[in-house]
Amino acid sequence: MLAFLVALPMKSAFAASVTVAVQQTGGAAQTVTCSLAQKGCTLPFILNAGQAAQQSVTINVVYTNGAVLLSFQTPNGYFYTRNMNGKIVFYNALWNGALQGSKTATYSIGLSQPLAAGATSPMLTSKSSQTPVATLLITATPSP
């Protein structure tokens, strides 16, 4: 008796791409679409950080299975981020947001200084001295 093993295509539980919209309070949303096949994508962003001049920030976006990872890079380093809806506050230079299948996910995050040397810099706690710079609304919309 002969048996044949056939690999059947499996339907992925994750969308092929995600569109990420970033909006500062009172500003217009800026968007970028990233796919699972990409190593990452970038979104040039103008941040009004309460300074006389606007600040140019490169938002590095990585879309992985079930999450988006964002870092906010300036010429001098990376902003620390925090989720604005938690009671326990941790600051990370690399922010992540979970995605649930094909549902749109929305997060409110804060950017803070001092700047971190790299996106994988050590986490800081709420007891660290952080200066709030801006609040951003992040919307991630998966698409097939």
C-alpha positions as CSV (number, residue, x, y, z in Angstrom):
1,M,0.0,0.0,0.0
2,L,1.4,3.4,-1.0
3,A,0.7,6.5,1.0
4,F,1.3,10.0,-0.3
5,L,1.9,12.9,2.0
6,V,0.6,16.1,0.5
7,A,1.3,19.5,2.1
8,L,-1.9,21.4,2.0
9,P,-1.7,25.1,2.1
10,M,-2.6,26.5,5.4
11,K,-4.5,29.7,5.8
12,S,-2.4,32.2,7.7
13,A,-4.0,33.7,10.8
14,F,-2.2,37.0,10.1
15,A,-2.9,39.6,7.6
16,A,-0.4,40.1,4.7
17,S,0.1,43.7,5.6
18,V,-0.8,46.4,8.1
19,T,-1.4,50.1,7.6
20,V,-0.2,52.2,10.6
21,A,-1.6,55.7,11.1
22,V,0.2,58.0,13.5
23,Q,-1.5,61.2,14.7
24,Q,-0.3,63.8,17.2
25,T,-3.0,65.4,19.2
26,G,-4.5,68.2,17.1
27,G,-2.6,67.2,14.0
28,A,-3.2,65.2,10.8
29,A,-2.6,61.5,10.6
30,Q,0.3,60.2,8.6
31,T,0.3,56.6,7.3
32,V,2.5,53.8,6.1
33,T,1.7,50.3,5.0
34,C,4.1,47.4,5.9
35,S,4.0,43.8,4.9
36,L,5.1,40.6,6.6
37,A,7.7,40.2,3.9
38,Q,9.4,43.5,4.7
39,K,12.2,43.7,7.2
40,G,10.6,47.0,8.3
41,C,9.4,50.3,6.9
42,T,9.7,54.0,7.9
43,L,7.4,56.9,8.2
44,P,8.9,60.4,8.2
45,F,6.9,62.4,10.8
46,I,6.9,66.0,11.9
47,L,6.5,66.3,15.6
48,N,5.4,69.4,17.4
49,A,7.2,68.9,20.7
50,G,6.2,72.2,22.2
51,Q,9.4,73.8,20.9
52,A,9.7,76.9,18.7
53,A,10.5,74.6,15.7
54,Q,9.0,71.3,14.7
55,Q,11.1,68.2,15.1
56,S,11.7,65.7,12.4
57,V,11.2,62.1,13.6
58,T,11.7,58.8,11.7
59,I,9.1,56.3,12.8
60,N,10.6,52.8,12.3
61,V,7.8,50.2,11.9
62,V,8.2,46.4,12.0
63,Y,5.1,44.2,11.3
64,T,5.4,40.8,12.8
65,N,2.9,38.0,13.3
66,G,0.3,39.5,15.6
67,A,2.1,42.8,16.5
68,V,3.5,46.1,15.3
69,L,6.8,47.4,16.7
70,L,7.6,51.1,16.5
71,S,10.6,53.3,17.4
72,F,10.7,57.1,17.2
73,Q,14.2,58.1,16.0
74,T,15.6,61.6,16.0
75,P,19.1,62.6,14.8
76,N,20.2,62.6,18.5
77,G,18.6,59.3,19.7
78,Y,15.2,57.6,20.3
79,F,12.2,58.9,22.3
80,Y,11.1,56.7,25.1
81,T,7.4,55.6,24.8
82,R,4.7,54.6,27.2
83,N,1.1,53.4,26.9
84,M,-1.2,56.1,28.2
85,N,-3.9,53.8,29.6
86,G,-1.9,51.8,32.1
87,K,-1.5,52.4,35.9
88,I,1.9,50.8,36.0
89,V,4.2,52.9,33.8
90,F,7.2,51.6,32.0
91,Y,9.1,53.5,29.4
92,N,10.6,51.7,26.4
93,A,12.5,53.0,23.3
94,L,10.8,50.2,21.3
95,W,7.0,50.3,21.6
96,N,4.8,47.3,20.6
97,G,1.1,46.9,20.1
98,A,-0.8,43.6,19.8
99,L,-3.0,42.9,16.8
100,Q,-6.1,40.7,17.0
101,G,-6.6,39.0,13.6
102,S,-8.1,41.5,11.1
103,K,-9.4,44.0,13.7
104,T,-8.2,47.5,13.8
105,A,-6.2,48.3,17.0
106,T,-5.9,51.8,18.4
107,Y,-3.4,52.9,21.1
108,S,-2.6,56.2,22.8
109,I,1.1,56.5,23.6
110,G,3.3,59.2,25.0
111,L,6.8,60.2,23.9
112,S,9.3,61.3,26.5
113,Q,12.8,62.5,27.0
114,P,15.7,62.1,27.7
115,L,16.5,60.4,24.4
116,A,17.7,56.8,24.4
117,A,20.9,55.8,22.7
118,G,19.2,53.0,20.7
119,A,15.8,51.3,20.1
120,T,16.8,48.4,22.4
121,S,17.9,50.7,25.3
122,P,17.0,49.5,28.8
123,M,13.4,50.0,30.0
124,L,12.8,52.8,32.5
125,T,10.2,52.9,35.3
126,S,7.8,55.6,36.3
127,K,10.3,56.6,39.1
128,S,12.7,57.6,36.4
129,S,12.9,61.3,35.4
130,Q,11.0,61.5,32.2
131,T,9.9,64.7,30.4
132,P,6.7,64.3,28.4
133,V,7.0,65.6,24.8
134,A,3.9,64.5,22.9
135,T,0.9,62.2,22.9
136,L,0.3,60.2,19.7
137,L,-2.7,58.1,18.6
138,I,-1.5,54.9,16.8
139,T,-4.0,53.0,14.6
140,A,-3.0,49.7,13.1
141,T,-5.3,48.2,10.4
142,P,-4.5,44.7,9.1
143,S,-5.4,44.0,5.5
144,P,-5.3,40.7,3.5
